[in-house]
Amino acid sequence: MKTCKAMLLTLSATLGFLGCHAAPAQHSADFAATPSAAGVATSTKTSLPVATAGPAFAVYPGPAESYRSDRYAAKVVHNGETYDAFVLMSRNAWKDYPDKNGHNFELESMSRENHWLTCTSADPVKLLIRLVTARDSQATPVTSVQVLPGAGATARITEDGCVELSITPAPPATSYYWVCINHADGEQYPLFVLVDPPETDIPDPHAPAVRYFGPGVHEIGPHFHVGAGQIVYLAGGALVRGTIDGDGPGIRILGRGILSGEALQGDWLRFFCAGGQEGNAAKPKGWQAPNGWTPMVWMPDGCVVDGPTIIDAPHWNLQLGKGADSVVKHVKILSWNYSTDGVNPGRRGRVEECFFKVNDDVLLAYQSDIAMRNAVIWKQMNASVVQLGYGYDGARRNIALRDIQIIRDETQWQVAARGIVTMAASKGNTFANLCLENITLHGDTLNLLAIDNLNRDTPWSVKKADVTLGMVDLTLKNVIVTGVERGQYGGRTADHQGQTMRSRLRTEGSGSIRVFFDNVSMHGRKLTRAADFPNGLETAGDVKLDFR
């Protein structure tokens, strides 16, 4: 296996536009040769390693040439030096799995590909991005460029047809950006530039408690087991194919590498095409978790996931709900399948400075004392940003999302619980002190609110004969939706067909919903009453609204 230094030099030779040169060797010294031929330390002892801080700036090699983008090429300029950047690519997996009627709604409803590059920098950086039509880097004209979110980044088209992107990191705000080049092409083939802060905990790759993966492609298969106190470290330039299951507290998954479910997602796509969760299709056999599902990461108490990119999940991404006190930071997630929820953080879980482009609920608010801050979200065609439940019971409190940028909502059909904040059904679930603050949603959305505090059965609801509905107490503060609500009704909302798409707050019996709108605007208009919603607001039952 090549070391990072060797791979950087190889990358310099193969990506030769703009006259840029390779990263100096000292920038790869922190990512040394792997400790074994397979690139992973295999000891299962739990003595803690000695950790060191990472470099203030780093670019990473590609794991393999097959992952290189055939649409974008890039260089990174830092302190006057120019470095090759490996732009990665993942194609929409639905392309190969039409449904039983030969249709491919999912492919048509989401972007066709994901392209992204990651680097680390504590200082301002500049990227030079060129469109290519083939791997020979033949130029294609750039006619427009837009960057979302806009804070901390500016972009312009240079005289020689490149996009020059300037980024000034300002932690704790994220430096994760969608660079939309040439309008519709940039929506179908989005490029994400993901700049992380320097690492603080790079473990000794030879330490007994460390499962270390160096640059290159590694196969671990489903349910790679790690024990209490162990560290899984994915070095920049590593791509690890498989899923990780933890057993015991204090497990950490660190590094700037990639965890990929690409080898497993096909079985799950076929499952959904055959009828999925609501049909009679059999779940894939042979590699699922005891409950029949396959999370990319399944962890107990006190876990930390800091730094990696997670792609092409077959099912859930970060399932940390069986424990408490989890910390998720600087994680970037891109997935295509249904049920690829972003994160269930568990009790007292913290999610900070992350990027999500998943095709199910981004945050599962199923426990109390959850906090998400400084996230960038591309909402795909399914599910919600914040999911309150599909027919559960229990009391939840103190759930906060702050400083969130939703850069796109491509959802077109409302079938039950799709929107920004949603509840599909309740079997007595209650929420107190649920707050979304400093939220910007760029462009149109399907629904800002789709809360059904109703005693209804879903394929996932708890079985409960005697249901007493309770209160959902929600505050929206400093929330901006730049567009309007739009879309069509179907599925469990088919009775609304022909109606204008609008937010809804519905309950019945002893249930109640309280929403406080504190400086909330939609399509340039501040909401001071329900009638200020551009398309109106549907309410039913005991619903109380306050505006300020």
C-alpha angles and dihedrals in degrees: 000000000000120000119238090257092055092045091051090054091048090050090052091056095049100044104053112160130120090022093269122158134219126274112273112258094249090068091064098045093096091060101061131179113295118264095242140024090260092052096240135094107228104194115124098199115124106218108132120252127228108257128209133194119257128236121285088238132026140159120197135222122239117261091231137344091251089070095056117118114248091199106049135038124184148184128200121218117203126170091343095309122112122217135188114246122203110225111205130208139203122183123219101266093210088076089081097041115061115177125259090276093052095254126132105199093154093056091050094045098051136044115286095230144003120228122183146156129201131202138157125240138155090186136057114287135189125213126203109204126188129187113232131191097201140005090275088075095240105174125248119196119264111216103169142006134193128178124208129225092026102202113108096008139081130182136195138171112247126219092256092054101261128129111240110204118189118196128187110190114221109178137235083036111081125247095213115131143179108218104201108198119188099001110254092025089055090053094049095040104028122189117212121197108200115189115184130195118249117288118254102191115045105161128216103267090217096053113119094235094053127094098195126193117190128197115309137053120308130186116214100153125211123332100012100191126229126176138217115309095005126136126219108200121193108192120213106276094031122120114190117193113209142043132282127226122190128208114189137018130292100036117157130199109195143164141068097271130106132263109201132193093187094118091055106036096080094070091052093047090054089049092056093043089056094054103291125204095343097046136057098268116132117241115246111274134214104040109039126118119259090271092052098257134102117221118189088227123018113181142168130214125339099006124159124206109185127167114351129120114231118202142177098010117190091211136339118008109205111012104179096143096109089069142036141239097035122165122207117184138164091359119152117200128189120172140153110199130092113259093031090133114184105228141343097192098186126218115343089001122164125207114187137172098354139146123222132190101159133145098231138037112333097204124022107208095198099130137041131264097031122157130189120181138171099009131156115210135190103192111212127203100286138065128339148297092238118023118196097185151299096237107318135146134220137080121282126186143169102032115158135180115186136174097012126164115200102194098183141005111196096173112130105169130057109208100157121305107022120128142074098292114018145167117188096192142328139226092188101312112161130193127198126180096009107163138179112190134176096008124161121190111192113215131343126343136196095231133345090200129019104165119161107180087183134134098246134142120239129175087263103038123119117255106247128152100190108052125178112185119217140189131302108202113190134173124195112192127179093353120163124191106183094194137036137263114271140160143085136282125240142134112035090358095053089118086071095057112137093025124115113261111256141153117273136204112186134169140150143200112003092351122112139182125206120187125180113198106200110180097335121161136183126192091353096308125109113231110237097154138007091266090064091073102105092234097026128251127268116220133174132176126359101353122154123188127192124188133196 
